[in-house]
Amino acid sequence: MHSFDFKLPTPISPHLIRDVLAKLAYLDEEVRGAQISKDGGTVTLSTSMMPTSEVKTALGERIVHLVEEMSKGRFEPILRVIETNEYAHCGTDDPLPDLLKTQEVIAEGPGFFGIGPMLSALIDLFERELITLASAFGAVPFRFPALIAPAYMEKVQYFKNFPHSLTFATHLRENILNIENFSAQATTENGRITADSGMYAGVPAMLSPTVCHHLYYFLSGKKVPNDGLTATACGHCFRYESSNMVSLERLWNFTMREVIFVGSEEYVRMRLADLQGSVRKILEKFQLSHKLMTANDPFFVGTFRDQVAYQAAFELKYEIQAALPFKQDTVAIGSFNRHGDFFGRSLDIQLQDGEAAHTGCFGIGFERMAYAFVAQHTTNPDNWPEVVRKELAAARQILF
């Protein structure tokens, strides 16, 4: 690994440093990590190979372009902490080394991990709590595929807003000679298939980045009841995050359950507000220290400024930021989201009177929630809250 510093002509504004740092992962395939100095004036890049002076110059130009595009006309959004809840916990160390050692986490590839019995038991318990919550809200259950149609993704502007996180699904071209050549020649190098890219077909499907998109696809061209629709589903989600994929905090492939609301603006707003109280009780049960605060999605450079400004102005997104004591930081384990009538207009989802429906959703990422839990309460079940230990013992999922 090699590293070098790049001095910026104009320092990055403090409120932009975190967002710029996340985007630096997409600067170049050779970039393995990045840091920004506290004053925002210097970017340090780590690369897999020693860069030549020409490469350093090219990377420097990309950094300046990135910073300028994200800074242009940018104002600092006012992010509010809605509530803070602190509970007693004894975790002080990063749980990942112990989880890897005991094979509670199995690294299968960049950003995708197998989960062992203990964490699986925890996630099952989280899942049962959320299913009970969804049922109390009258949620209709759905099951959706991991694949999603590219035409849908284009229609809802995912290509424009989140191109950096897309994951494509393809297959070998339907030609017997082509398939035989692949079978005879294909190998892997550094974890990647080395076959000629011409052997692959186009991209007929994509891996879904979230669960709620499937429901909106299902409702395209339909009318929803006057009293609204509440649905729930769990699924695998895929968001590529390059070198940002660190432990269970940032995953390429993760699992999430959502509770989704479709109806009038008032219906969506009130249901999400009611849901916050129910979710708070679940987090209290697990004694998970967290704060609820306004936030924005990780839009790509081209739409970053306008989309963030819109989300912040109307407080359309609230994140549950769970504490990670070992690094004196937090990780977003879930969020409450309002989309206005965007999906209603884009997909012709209507209310009974013909007006475009409003949508909103709440989602919890199970791997992140489990990681935050053991970061706070350690990987030793003896240190876990009594109610959690009792429920897992009753379900015979962990032997105490």
C-alpha positions in Angstrom: 0.0 0.0 0.0 1.3 3.5 -0.9 0.0 6.9 0.1 0.5 10.5 -0.9 -0.9 13.9 0.1 -2.7 16.4 -2.1 -3.0 20.0 -1.0 -6.3 21.5 -2.0 -6.3 25.0 -3.5 -9.4 25.8 -1.3 -10.1 23.8 1.9 -13.2 21.7 2.1 -15.9 23.3 4.3 -16.2 21.4 7.6 -19.8 20.3 7.1 -18.8 18.7 3.7 -15.8 16.7 4.9 -17.7 13.5 5.7 -19.6 13.5 2.5 -16.6 14.2 0.3 -14.6 11.5 2.2 -17.3 9.0 1.3 -17.1 9.9 -2.4 -13.3 9.7 -2.6 -13.7 6.0 -2.6 -14.9 6.3 -6.2 -12.0 8.4 -7.4 -10.2 5.5 -9.1 -10.0 1.7 -9.0 -6.5 1.9 -7.5 -7.6 4.0 -4.5 -7.8 1.8 -1.4 -8.5 4.5 1.2 -8.6 8.2 1.8 -8.3 10.7 4.7 -9.0 14.4 4.9 -7.1 16.6 7.4 -9.2 18.3 10.1 -8.8 21.7 8.5 -10.1 20.2 5.2 -7.0 21.4 3.3 -5.2 18.1 2.6 -6.4 14.8 1.1 -4.3 11.7 1.7 -4.9 8.9 -0.7 -3.8 5.2 -0.2 -3.3 3.3 -3.5 -2.5 -0.3 -4.3 0.4 0.7 -6.5 3.1 3.4 -6.4 1.6 6.2 -8.5 3.6 8.0 -11.1 3.8 11.8 -11.1 1.3 11.7 -14.0 -1.1 9.6 -12.1 -0.8 11.8 -9.0 -1.6 14.8 -11.2 -4.6 13.1 -12.7 -5.9 12.1 -9.3 -5.4 15.6 -7.9 -7.5 17.0 -10.8 -10.2 14.5 -10.0 -10.2 15.5 -6.3 -10.5 19.2 -7.2 -13.4 18.4 -9.6 -15.1 16.3 -6.9 -14.8 19.0 -4.2 -15.8 21.8 -6.6 -18.9 19.9 -7.8 -20.0 19.1 -4.2 -19.2 22.6 -2.9 -20.8 24.7 -5.7 -23.7 26.7 -4.3 -23.8 24.4 -1.2 -25.1 25.6 2.1 -24.8 23.9 5.4 -28.0 22.1 6.2 -29.3 22.4 9.7 -29.4 18.9 11.1 -31.4 18.5 14.2 -31.2 15.8 16.9 -34.8 14.9 17.6 -34.1 12.7 20.6 -31.2 11.0 22.5 -31.5 7.8 24.4 -28.6 6.5 26.5 -28.5 3.1 28.2 -25.9 1.3 30.3 -23.4 -0.8 28.4 -20.0 -2.2 28.9 -18.6 -2.4 25.4 -15.3 -0.5 24.8 -13.6 -2.5 22.0 -14.3 -3.2 18.4 -16.2 -6.5 18.4 -15.2 -7.4 14.8 -11.9 -9.2 15.6 -13.6 -11.4 18.1 -16.5 -12.0 15.7 -14.1 -13.1 13.0 -12.1 -15.3 15.4 -15.2 -17.1 16.6 -16.6 -17.2 13.0 -19.7 -15.3 14.0 -18.7 -13.2 11.0 -17.2 -14.9 7.9 -15.7 -12.7 5.3 -16.7 -14.2 2.0 -15.8 -11.2 -0.2 -15.6 -7.4 -0.2 -18.7 -6.1 1.6 -20.5 -9.5 2.0 -20.3 -11.7 5.0 -21.7 -14.9 6.4 -23.3 -14.5 9.9 -22.9 -17.1 12.6 -25.3 -18.6 15.1 -25.1 -16.0 17.9 -25.6 -13.0 15.6 -28.2 -14.9 13.6 -30.2 -15.4 16.9 -30.0 -11.7 17.6 -31.2 -10.8 14.1 -34.0 -13.3 14.4 -35.1 -11.6 17.6 -34.9 -8.2 15.9 -37.0 -9.6 13.1 -39.7 -11.0 15.4 -40.0 -7.6 17.1 -40.4 -5.8 13.7 -42.9 -8.3 12.4 -45.0 -7.8 15.6 -44.7 -4.0 15.2 -45.7 -4.2 11.5 -48.7 -6.4 12.4 -49.9 -3.9 15.0 -50.0 -1.3 12.2 -52.0 -3.6 10.0 -49.2 -4.1 7.5 -49.9 -6.5 4.6 -46.9 -8.9 4.1 -45.0 -9.1 0.8 -42.1 -11.1 -0.5 -39.9 -9.6 -3.2 -36.9 -10.9 -5.3 -33.3 -9.7 -4.9 -33.4 -8.7 -8.6 -35.1 -5.6 -9.9 -35.9 -4.3 -13.4 -33.5 -1.8 -14.9 -36.4 0.1 -16.6 -37.9 0.7 -13.2 -34.6 2.0 -11.8 -34.3 4.4 -14.7 -37.8 5.7 -14.3 -37.3 6.5 -10.6 -34.0 8.3 -11.4 -31.8 5.9 -9.5 -29.3 6.0 -12.4 -29.1 9.8 -11.9 -29.1 10.0 -8.1 -27.1 6.9 -7.0 -25.1 5.5 -9.9 -22.1 4.8 -7.7 -23.9 2.2 -5.6 -25.5 0.2 -8.4 -25.0 -3.5 -8.8 -25.6 -5.2 -12.1 -26.8 -8.8 -12.8 -26.0 -10.6 -16.0 -25.1 -14.0 -17.4 -23.2 -15.6 -20.3 -24.4 -14.9 -23.8 -26.7 -17.7 -25.0 -24.2 -19.2 -27.5 -23.0 -22.7 -26.9 -19.5 -22.0 -28.2 -19.3 -18.9 -26.0 -20.4 -21.0 -22.9 -17.9 -23.7 -23.7 -15.1 -21.1 -24.1 -15.9 -19.7 -20.7 -16.0 -23.1 -19.1 -12.6 -23.9 -20.5 -10.8 -20.5 -20.1 -12.3 -18.6 -17.1 -10.2 -18.2 -14.0 -10.1 -15.8 -11.1 -7.4 -13.3 -10.2 -7.5 -11.2 -7.1 -11.1 -12.4 -6.5 -12.3 -11.4 -10.0 -13.2 -13.4 -13.0 -10.7 -12.9 -15.8 -12.9 -14.0 -18.8 -13.3 -11.8 -21.8 -16.1 -9.3 -21.0 -17.6 -10.0 -24.5 -18.7 -13.4 -23.2 -21.3 -11.6 -21.0 -24.8 -10.6 -22.1 -26.2 -7.1 -21.5 -27.7 -6.2 -18.1 -31.2 -7.6 -18.0 -31.6 -7.2 -14.2 -30.1 -5.3 -11.3 -29.7 -6.2 -7.7 -32.2 -4.3 -5.6 -30.8 -1.5 -3.4 -33.8 -1.4 -1.1 -37.1 -3.2 -0.3 -39.7 -0.5 -0.8 -39.0 0.0 -4.5 -40.6 -3.4 -5.2 -43.8 -2.3 -3.6 -43.9 0.9 -5.7 -43.2 -1.2 -8.8 -46.1 -3.5 -7.8 -48.4 -0.5 -7.4 -47.5 1.2 -10.7 -50.6 2.3 -12.5 -52.9 1.3 -9.6 -55.1 3.2 -7.1 -54.7 2.7 -3.4 -57.5 2.7 -0.9 -58.8 5.9 0.6 -57.6 5.0 4.0 -54.1 4.2 2.7 -52.0 1.0 2.4 -49.4 -0.3 4.9 -47.1 -3.1 3.8 -44.0 -4.9 5.2 -41.3 -7.0 3.6 -37.8 -8.2 4.3 -35.1 -8.7 1.7 -31.5 -8.6 0.6 -30.3 -5.2 -0.5 -27.2 -4.3 -2.5 -25.4 -1.0 -2.4 -21.8 -1.0 -3.6 -19.6 1.3 -1.5 -16.1 0.6 -2.7 -13.4 1.0 0.0 -16.0 2.4 2.3 -17.2 -1.2 2.9 -15.8 -1.7 6.4 -16.9 -4.6 8.7 -20.6 -4.7 9.2 -20.9 -0.9 9.1 -20.9 -0.7 5.3 -22.0 -3.7 3.4 -22.5 -4.4 -0.3 -25.1 -7.1 0.6 -27.2 -6.6 3.7 -30.7 -7.6 4.9 -33.4 -5.1 5.8 -37.0 -5.2 6.9 -39.2 -2.2 5.9 -42.7 -1.0 6.9 -44.0 1.0 3.9 -46.9 3.5 3.8 -48.8 4.6 0.6 -51.7 7.1 0.8 -52.4 10.7 1.3 -49.7 13.1 2.6 -51.3 13.2 6.0 -51.6 9.4 6.1 -47.9 8.9 5.5 -46.8 11.6 7.8 -49.0 10.4 10.7 -48.2 6.8 10.3 -44.4 7.4 10.3 -44.8 9.7 13.4 -46.8 6.9 15.2 -44.2 4.3 14.2 -41.4 6.3 15.8 -42.8 5.6 19.3 -43.1 1.9 18.6 -39.6 1.7 17.3 -38.3 3.6 20.3 -39.8 0.8 22.6 -37.9 -1.9 20.7 -34.6 0.0 21.0 -35.3 0.5 24.7 -35.9 -3.2 25.1 -32.5 -3.9 23.6 -31.0 -1.0 25.6 -29.4 0.3 22.4 -28.0 3.8 23.0 -28.9 5.9 20.0 -30.0 9.3 18.8 -32.7 10.1 16.2 -31.7 13.0 13.9 -32.5 14.6 10.6 -30.2 13.3 7.7 -29.8 13.1 4.0 -29.2 10.2 1.5 -25.8 9.7 -0.1 -26.7 11.3 -3.5 -24.0 11.2 -6.2 -22.0 14.3 -7.1 -24.2 15.7 -9.9 -27.4 15.8 -7.8 -25.9 16.0 -4.3 -26.4 19.7 -3.7 -30.1 20.1 -4.8 -31.3 16.8 -3.3 -29.6 17.3 0.0 -31.0 20.8 0.2 -34.5 19.5 -0.5 -34.4 16.7 2.0 -33.0 19.0 4.7 -35.4 21.8 4.1 -38.5 19.6 4.6 -36.9 17.1 7.1 -37.8 14.2 4.9 -35.4 11.7 6.5 -34.7 10.8 10.1 -31.9 8.4 10.9 -31.4 6.2 14.0 -27.8 6.6 14.8 -26.6 3.9 17.2 -23.5 4.4 19.3 -20.3 2.6 18.6 -18.4 3.2 21.8 -15.0 1.8 20.6 -14.7 4.6 18.1 -16.7 7.3 19.8 -18.9 7.5 16.7 -22.3 6.2 15.5 -23.7 4.1 12.7 -27.1 4.5 11.1 -29.0 1.3 11.7 -32.4 2.5 10.4 -34.3 5.5 9.0 -37.7 7.0 8.6 -38.3 8.4 5.1 -40.9 10.5 3.4 -40.8 10.7 -0.5 -43.6 13.2 -1.0 -45.6 12.3 -4.2 -42.4 11.5 -6.2 -43.2 7.8 -6.7 -46.9 8.5 -7.1 -46.2 10.9 -10.0 -43.3 8.8 -11.5 -45.2 5.5 -11.4 -48.8 6.7 -11.7 -49.8 5.5 -8.2 -53.0 7.3 -7.4 -55.4 7.9 -4.6 -59.1 7.2 -5.3 -59.7 10.8 -6.3 -56.9 10.6 -9.0 -54.3 12.6 -7.1 -50.8 11.2 -6.9 -50.2 9.1 -3.8 -47.6 9.9 -1.2 -45.1 7.3 0.0 -42.9 6.8 3.0 -41.1 4.0 4.7 -39.1 2.8 7.8 -36.3 0.3 7.5 -33.8 -1.4 9.8 -30.6 -2.9 8.6 -30.1 -6.1 10.6 -26.4 -6.5 10.3 -25.7 -3.0 11.4 -28.1 -3.3 14.3 -26.5 -6.5 15.5 -23.0 -4.9 15.1 -24.1 -1.9 17.2 -25.6 -4.2 19.8 -22.5 -6.2 20.4 -20.3 -3.1 20.2 -22.3 -1.7 23.1 -22.9 -5.0 25.1 -19.9 -7.0 23.9 -19.9 -10.4 22.2 -20.4 -12.2 25.6 -24.1 -12.9 26.1 -23.6 -12.8 29.9 -23.3 -9.0 29.4 -26.5 -8.6 27.4 -29.8 -7.1 28.8 -31.7 -9.6 30.9 -34.8 -9.5 28.7 -32.8 -10.3 25.6 -31.0 -13.2 27.2 -34.4 -14.7 28.5 -36.1 -14.4 25.1 -33.2 -16.0 23.3 -32.9 -18.8 25.9 -36.7 -19.4 25.6 -36.3 -19.7 21.8 -33.4 -22.1 22.4 -31.3 -20.1 20.1 -28.4 -19.5 22.5 -27.5 -21.8 25.4 -26.6 -19.8 28.5 
